[in-house]
């Protein structure tokens, strides 16, 4: 999955001399949590709702309302923005973008094309949508989770057994994160199985493999 297919294209931007008051208004109006900051057509920073909150005067300030509005109108985005933000390219994978978000504790990334021009923004919500798509959860069905020895042919055995019962495959994912050395966890989502077939398959699989769980999402 590539970033270009999941990002928000042509995002609303502001310039570095935009007032803090205008940035606050734009975020509230469009329900954004971040805005790319441009200068001369190039990305120079990102301002987030957290940046704006931290830069805003405390409720305990002694300023009167006119002084407060004057301060917000005079303070510019370039004074509070994050400069040289972490970015991704359009042809980077969503998985790579998610890794960057986790490593740097950020919830959105500006997206650049091959020429370094801003073309989009990828947020945590976009990553969640991509994750839901690749797992196939929106199609319902049944997820079989198994712990298999990490050797050739075992996944094919499971797939062949499910196919022999008329299962239609939605997704197949593997993970080594929780499995002990020499094993891996396999998550297979299928549909077109009758309830009695689900129970029967669980019993058959348990005779040959370790079944972690079987969840029928079609009932939710």
C-alpha positions in Angstrom: 0.0 0.0 0.0 1.5 3.3 -1.1 1.0 6.6 0.7 -0.4 8.3 -2.5 -3.4 6.0 -2.3 -4.4 6.9 1.2 -3.3 10.5 1.8 -5.5 13.6 1.8 -4.6 15.2 -1.5 -4.1 19.0 -2.0 -4.3 19.9 1.7 -5.1 23.3 3.0 -1.9 25.2 3.8 -0.9 28.4 5.4 2.2 30.6 4.9 4.7 31.2 7.6 3.5 34.8 8.1 -0.1 33.7 8.8 -1.3 35.0 12.1 -1.9 32.6 14.9 -5.5 33.8 15.1 -6.1 32.8 11.5 -4.5 29.4 12.0 -6.7 28.7 15.0 -9.8 29.7 12.9 -8.8 27.4 10.0 -8.3 24.5 12.3 -11.6 24.9 14.0 -13.5 25.5 10.7 -12.1 22.4 9.0 -11.6 20.3 12.2 -7.9 19.9 11.4 -5.2 19.0 13.9 -2.3 20.2 11.8 -1.5 22.6 8.9 1.5 22.5 6.6 3.3 25.8 6.5 4.7 27.1 3.2 7.2 29.8 2.2 7.7 30.6 -1.4 5.9 27.5 -2.5 8.0 25.2 -0.4 7.2 23.3 2.8 9.0 24.9 5.7 7.1 23.7 8.7 4.0 22.2 10.3 1.8 23.8 13.0 -0.4 21.6 15.1 -3.3 22.3 17.4 -1.0 21.5 20.3 1.4 24.2 19.1 -1.4 26.7 19.1 -2.7 25.7 22.5 0.8 25.9 24.1 1.4 29.4 22.5 -2.0 30.8 23.6 -2.1 32.9 26.7 -3.2 31.0 29.8 -6.8 31.5 31.1 -5.1 33.0 34.1 -3.6 35.8 32.1 -4.0 39.4 33.2 -4.5 40.6 29.7 -7.9 42.1 28.8 -9.8 40.8 25.8 -8.4 43.6 23.4 -4.8 42.9 24.4 -5.4 39.2 24.0 -6.8 39.6 20.4 -4.0 41.9 19.6 -1.4 39.4 20.8 -3.0 36.5 18.8 -3.2 38.7 15.7 0.4 39.8 15.9 2.0 36.4 16.7 2.8 34.6 13.4 2.9 30.9 12.7 6.7 31.0 12.0 7.2 31.8 15.6 5.6 28.6 16.9 5.7 26.1 14.1 7.9 22.9 13.9 10.5 23.6 11.3 11.9 21.1 8.8 9.2 18.5 9.6 9.5 14.8 9.0 7.9 14.0 5.7 7.2 11.0 3.5 7.1 10.5 -0.3 4.1 9.6 -2.3 5.7 6.3 -3.3 6.6 5.3 0.3 4.6 2.5 1.8 1.9 3.3 4.4 3.7 0.8 6.7 6.9 3.0 6.5 4.9 6.1 7.3 3.3 4.4 10.3 6.7 3.4 11.6 7.9 7.0 11.4 4.8 8.2 13.3 5.5 5.7 16.1 9.2 6.4 16.3 8.7 10.2 16.4 5.4 10.3 18.3 3.6 12.3 15.7 0.1 11.8 14.3 0.5 13.2 10.8 3.1 13.5 8.0 3.3 15.9 5.0 3.6 14.1 1.7 6.0 15.2 -1.0 6.3 14.2 -4.6 9.6 13.3 -6.4 10.3 17.0 -6.9 9.9 17.8 -3.2 6.5 19.6 -3.7 3.8 19.2 -1.1 1.0 17.0 -2.5 -0.8 15.7 0.5 -0.9 14.8 4.2 -1.1 11.4 5.8 -2.7 11.1 9.3 -3.2 8.4 11.8 -6.8 8.1 10.7 -5.6 7.4 7.1 -3.3 4.7 8.5 -6.2 3.1 10.4 -8.3 3.1 7.2 -5.5 1.4 5.3 -5.1 -1.2 8.1 -8.8 -2.0 8.1 -8.7 -2.4 4.3 -5.8 -4.8 4.3 -7.2 -6.9 7.1 -10.6 -7.0 5.4 -12.5 -6.4 8.6 -15.1 -4.3 6.8 -16.2 -7.4 4.8 -16.9 -9.3 8.0 -16.3 -13.0 7.6 -14.4 -15.3 10.0 -10.8 -14.8 11.2 -8.8 -18.0 12.0 -5.7 -17.3 14.0 -3.1 -20.1 14.2 0.4 -20.5 15.5 2.4 -22.5 13.0 5.9 -23.8 12.8 8.0 -21.5 10.6 8.6 -23.9 7.8 7.5 -24.2 4.2 4.1 -25.7 3.3 2.2 -25.3 6.5 0.2 -22.2 5.4 -0.7 -24.0 2.2 -2.1 -26.9 4.3 -4.3 -24.5 6.2 -5.4 -22.7 3.0 -6.2 -26.0 1.2 -8.3 -27.2 4.1 -10.3 -23.9 4.3 -10.7 -23.9 0.5 -12.0 -27.5 0.5 -14.8 -26.3 2.7 -15.8 -23.6 0.3 -14.2 -20.7 2.1 -13.6 -17.5 0.1 -10.4 -15.7 1.2 -10.4 -12.1 2.2 -6.9 -11.6 3.7 -3.9 -13.5 5.0 -1.4 -11.9 7.5 1.5 -13.3 9.4 3.4 -12.0 12.5 6.4 -13.1 14.5 5.9 -10.5 17.3 4.2 -12.8 19.9 5.4 -16.2 18.7 8.3 -18.1 20.2 11.4 -18.9 18.2 10.7 -21.1 15.2 7.0 -20.3 15.0 4.8 -17.5 13.5 1.2 -16.5 14.0 -1.0 -16.6 10.9 -4.3 -14.7 10.6 -6.6 -15.8 7.8 -9.9 -14.0 7.1 -12.5 -15.9 5.0 -16.2 -15.7 4.2 -18.9 -18.0 2.7 -18.7 -20.4 5.6 -21.9 -21.9 7.2 -21.9 -21.8 11.0 -21.6 -25.6 11.2 -18.6 -25.5 8.9 -16.8 -22.9 11.2 -17.1 -25.2 14.2 -16.0 -28.2 12.2 -13.0 -26.4 10.8 -11.9 -25.3 14.2 -11.9 -28.9 15.4 -10.1 -30.1 12.3 -7.4 -27.3 12.6 -6.9 -27.9 16.3 -6.0 -31.6 15.6 -3.0 -30.4 13.5 -2.1 -26.9 14.6 -2.3 -24.5 17.6 -5.5 -22.5 17.2 -5.2 -19.1 18.9 -8.8 -18.0 18.2 -11.6 -18.2 15.7 -13.8 -15.1 15.5 -16.9 -14.8 13.5 -17.2 -11.1 12.6 -20.3 -11.6 10.5 -22.3 -11.8 13.8 -21.3 -8.3 14.9 
